[in-house]
Each structure stands twice: as C-alpha cells, then as structure tokens.
Amino acid sequence: MKWEVDTHCHTIASGHAYSTIAENAEAASKKGVKMIAITDHGPAMGEGGINKYYFWNMRVIPRTINGVYILRGVEANILDTRGTLDLPEEFLQRLDIVLAGLHVGCFPQGLSVEENTQAIIEAIKNPYVDIIVHPGNPEFPINIDRFVEAAHAYNVSIEINNSSFISRQGSEKNCSLIAKKAAELGATVSLGSDAHICFDIANFAKAEKLIEDAKVPQENILNTSAEKVIDFLKLKGKEITL
C-alpha cells in the first residue's frame, strides 16, 4: 500500500527525540511522503516539558519543506478522567491537527478500566481533538468497544501506532481488537510512526500488517492520501489547503 502521510512525528523539541523539522521533512521527501504532522509532546511530558508557546508560534514553520506539506500539531497529554488536555483551548485552536493520548507520568496509573475509558472518551468529545494515539497501550486498559464507538460517533480517528509494538510491550493484542472493531463500525483509522528520529518517518511495517489482518478498508485509512487528511480535518472545522 502507498503511504502519503505520517500523522505522528516528533522533533528534538520533545526532549527525547533526535531530529529537526527539516530533517524529518527531508526524510519524508526521500520516501515519497507528501505530508507529515509535527506533533511534539505537550507541556506536561517530561521534566519541565515544552514551553506552551512553542505551539503558539508554530505558524512560523513553512507550509512546505523539501516539497513535503507540514501540518502544525501537538501530541497532547490527557491529564485526568475529565479528559483535560495540557494545552488550553486558545492554543489548540491555532493548530492544524491535535493528537491526544494517555502517557505514563502525565496520567495516573492504576486506575480502573472504566476510569481510563472515561478519560479517553471525554478527550474525544473535545472539538479540537482529531486523533487518539496508541489506545492499545496495556499500561492503560480500556473498554475497547466503548472507545471505538465514541471515536466513530465524534469523527475522531483511531491510531494504530507502529512504535507501540516495540516501546509498549503487549500492545499488539489490544491494537488488533481495536482495529477489528474499527473495521466493523467503519471508523476512521490512522497509522502513526511515532517517529522520534527522521529515519522512522512513515515506518508503518507492523501497523500495516495488523490493519490488513483486521480487514480495515483502505477508504477508512487516512494515510493513503494527503487530500483525504485535508478533507477529514475540514470536517473537524479546520480549513487547510494544499
């Protein structure tokens, strides 16, 4: 399958990633990728975190670098069971794309399945959230049926995170169940490399096999077309033109 978009990429700004925006764009260009989203971690991640004004000022990033269209975004941290994110609304509304997820160190561990599920569903209801990232993380068990149903109802994309199969051991079974439920309901799915170095941009090898096994229809996968991503974001009220 041909992949035109990577919706989940990090830069050195995240603190534990190793490439610049320009290096990510160059790597994407060499792979024939037309669009990448720069989605560094929100301010709650890590000691000190990224200054929130990093996200306020992303408008200075060129729209295209090396022929690759750049989406300005964030991987926001869900902080509590109310679905609170670590960027305020006035910052989120300036971004092209908002990813949100549960992260160790930002969201309490050891909560119940019900509490974890509630946190994600409340984040899904946030009108600025476009994609829920790595929902198969076994550190935060959720009710998969309720999660996928809510994502589908609110037109929020469900990420299958390629990096999870290495960095979040035990994710594969959960991701398979999530992908199968998404295929059953016709929910929108996105593949995220979660690249923390430019060489991993658009590396979807494991995620691709999983969605193929789950029989997720190609038309429901965002990454196959930059235009498809633009159309999806327009439905979310975000006017972006190639």
SULLIN-V899735 format. One line per field, one symbol per residue. ss: DSSP state (~ for helix, > for strand, _ for the rest). phi: phi as a letter, one per 30 degrees, with the letter a starting at -180 (. if undefined). psi: psi as a letter, one per 20 degrees, with the letter a starting at -180 (. if undefined). Layout:
BEGIN
ss=???
phi=???
psi=???
END
This chain:
BEGIN
ss=____>>>>>__~~~______~~~~~~~~~~____>>>>>>>___________~~~~_~~~___>>__>>>>>>>>>>>______>___~~~~____>>>>>__>__>_____~~~~~~~~~~~~______>>_____~~~___~~~~~~~~~~___>>>>>__~~~~___~~~~~~~~~~~~~~~___>>>>__>__~~~____~~~~~~~~~____~~~>~~~_~~~~~~~~~~_______
phi=.cccbccbbcbeddjbbbbdedddddddedcidcbbcdbddddddidiideddeddcddddedbbhicdcdcbacdcdcaddidccbdedddddcdbbcbacbdjcbddiddeddddeeddddedddcdcbccgddeddbdbddeddddddddchcdcdccddddccbejdedddddddddddddiddbbcbdhdcaedceidcedddddddddiddedccdddaddddeddddddiccbbd
psi=qppiqojnqrrihihkrjqrgghgggggghijphpqpomqqrhiprohapphighhjiiipqhppkjppopoaqnqpphriijprjprghghiiqhpoqqrpqpihqpqjrrgggggggghhhhipiiphppqlijoihmprogghghgggghjlpqppoohhhigimpjhggghghghhhgggikqpqqpphkpjqhijpknjghhghghghilpqhijphiiphhhgggghhhjjoopp.
END
